[in-house]
Amino acid sequence: MPYNWTNELWRILASLVLALLIGWMVGQITLALLLVITVWFASYFIRLVRLDRWLRFDRKQEPPHSTGLWGETFTGIYRLQQRARKRNKRLIKTLNRFRETTAALPDGVVLLREEGEIEWWNAEATRLLQLKYPQDVGLRLANLLRHPAMAAFWQDDAQDEPITINSPYNDAIRISLRRVEYGNNQTLVIIRDVTLIEQLQQMRRDFVANISHELRTPLTVLSGYLESLVEDETVDQQLHHTLEVMQQQTRRMQQLTEDLMLLSRFEHSREPGEKVVVNVPQMLSRLKEQARILGGEREHTILLEADPTLYLWGEPRELDSIFTNLVVNAVNYTPGSGAIRIRWHEDDTGAHFEVNDTGIGIAPRHIPRLTERFYRVDVDRSRHSGGSGLGLAIVKHAMQRNRGSLRIDSEVGQGSTFICDFPPELVRHPDEQGRGTRDEGRGGKTAS
Ligand code: ADP
């Protein structure tokens, strides 16, 4: 029991004992006790009224003066109030600082309530979404941004996926929106003007596509002439060798322009071309033969383990490009008498294409960057083997378009393994052909 309670109790007991004593002396015990109780009750009531008035009207003033337990109670309440006031002030300061900071951000910021209604926004959001204060407070953002792509934006798992749409007020402005959940079901939407970035990307894409396209015809003509000159038996030995080198380099340039055009095509549309059921095992046995020819005198041991009943729903040229690039790399980066193992198999997680070699391997620091365009571990070696540094970039894009992903595992001097994982919904088996399920991909055309 706190000290003041005991004090108060002792005081009450002492006054009762005193009243009893005086009452006994004057022969009026009941009256004396009643008198003391009335005095105590009156004093409690007066202090209660003072507390009530202070709380109601003068909270900002010091509390009314009082002694004993009442004094303690007044001071306690006063201290609590002071603390709450300080905390409020700090909160308001933090809130103001937050608003000033977000207002100064170059990106638009919109705070949403639990149900998706707009609560607050900054100056950039006013510009990008033409929001008006106070009319638009409480408006649902989903009603303002009516775009088919927005359906995916509101899905629970779409937090890290920014989406890009036209500004609802100006088609010339492209905005990217990103959702961030915080606190108690609160949402923050970050809006960025990406018009300029998109224009620059488009210019770069157009430039690469146009230049590759323009180079294609002269290179075809050049290669045609070189081919007939190389085959011409009247050409002397020295010149013949020069012509062969020229033909080889022209082929490299042709390959480069083809690769660049393919990448531009991938960037132009995210969806793959027309999909069919692809006879992958057949595609791989042809590829194995090509790899053997490409390896030439190095005489690699090439093993193919392919499930003959495992087909895939995909775009045949893109799949061929994926498989070819990985197998050609294995051949190019595996020294003579090395082994290359190609596997095509299925498990619960889907279908997997795996190329394993006993080649030169890749140091761990290079692995995350291998799928970047023109990234080569050893530029000279790669050039020597006819590589452009675009192969794995093509593989990555083609895999994404076919809803798959690429894994790379390698050790310097030991070899490398490249695995392409395709989701189970793309898996087909020949005996399912023409069965006619609801999936548009089941049955239909077959390619290899
Ligand atoms: P490139 O046309 O140069 O082969 P890629 O994009 O196909 O370009 O590959 C990028 C780089 O990754 C290559 O330059 C090479 O250094 C490395 N690489 C790819 N595949 C292998 C492999 N099987 N073994 C060792 N290194 C490889």
Boltz pocket constraint, residues with backbone or C-beta under 6 A from the ligand:
constraints:
  - pocket:
      binder: B
      contacts: [[A, 325], [A, 326], [A, 329], [A, 330], [A, 333], [A, 357], [A, 359], [A, 360], [A, 361], [A, 362], [A, 370], [A, 372], [A, 375], [A, 376], [A, 377], [A, 378], [A, 382], [A, 383], [A, 386], [A, 387], [A, 388], [A, 389], [A, 390], [A, 391], [A, 392], [A, 393], [A, 416]]
      max_distance: 6.0
